[in-house]
Amino acid sequence: MNRIAEFFKASWEEFTQHVTWPTFKELQANTTLVLIGSLIFALVVGLMDLAFENGLNLFYRSF
């Protein structure tokens, strides 16, 4: 039981004393970057889906 208590004490000390947290501006910049990247990725996947759907429809109608 003592080892578990030591683990949590060391973890809490590491968490509160040694971790460097990003500033609010850094968080905003990273969030914006992730949002823009996600939107671009969704747009590319949507365009690919549309292209495959139309291409397969043309292919199936040819028979």
C-alpha positions as CSV (number, residue, x, y, z in Angstrom):
1,M,0.0,0.0,0.0
2,N,2.9,2.3,0.7
3,R,4.2,2.0,-2.9
4,I,0.9,3.1,-4.2
5,A,0.8,6.2,-2.0
6,E,4.4,7.0,-3.1
7,F,3.4,6.6,-6.7
8,F,0.5,9.1,-6.4
9,K,2.6,11.5,-4.4
10,A,5.4,11.5,-7.0
11,S,2.8,11.7,-9.8
12,W,1.1,14.7,-8.2
13,E,4.5,16.4,-7.7
14,E,5.5,15.8,-11.3
15,F,2.1,17.1,-12.5
16,T,2.1,20.3,-10.4
17,Q,5.8,21.2,-10.4
18,H,7.5,19.9,-13.6
19,V,4.8,20.1,-16.3
20,T,4.9,23.2,-18.5
21,W,1.4,24.2,-19.6
22,P,0.8,26.1,-22.8
23,T,-0.4,29.6,-22.7
24,F,-3.9,30.5,-23.8
25,K,-2.6,32.0,-27.1
26,E,-0.8,28.8,-27.9
27,L,-4.0,26.8,-27.2
28,Q,-6.0,29.1,-29.4
29,A,-3.4,28.8,-32.2
30,N,-3.3,25.0,-32.0
31,T,-7.0,24.7,-31.8
32,T,-7.4,26.9,-34.9
33,L,-4.8,24.8,-36.8
34,V,-6.6,21.6,-35.9
35,L,-10.0,23.0,-36.9
36,I,-8.7,24.2,-40.3
37,G,-6.9,20.9,-40.9
38,S,-10.0,18.9,-40.0
39,L,-12.2,21.0,-42.3
40,I,-9.7,20.6,-45.2
41,F,-9.5,16.9,-44.6
42,A,-13.3,16.6,-44.5
43,L,-13.6,18.6,-47.8
44,V,-11.0,16.3,-49.5
45,V,-12.8,13.2,-48.3
46,G,-16.2,14.6,-49.4
47,L,-14.9,15.5,-52.8
48,M,-13.4,12.0,-53.2
49,D,-16.7,10.5,-52.2
50,L,-18.6,12.6,-54.7
51,A,-16.1,11.7,-57.5
52,F,-16.3,8.0,-56.8
53,E,-20.1,8.1,-56.5
54,N,-20.5,9.9,-59.9
55,G,-17.8,7.7,-61.5
56,L,-19.5,4.5,-60.4
57,N,-22.9,5.8,-61.4
58,L,-21.6,6.5,-64.9
59,F,-19.9,3.1,-65.0
60,Y,-23.1,1.2,-63.9
61,R,-25.3,3.1,-66.3
62,S,-23.1,2.1,-69.2
63,F,-24.3,-1.5,-68.9
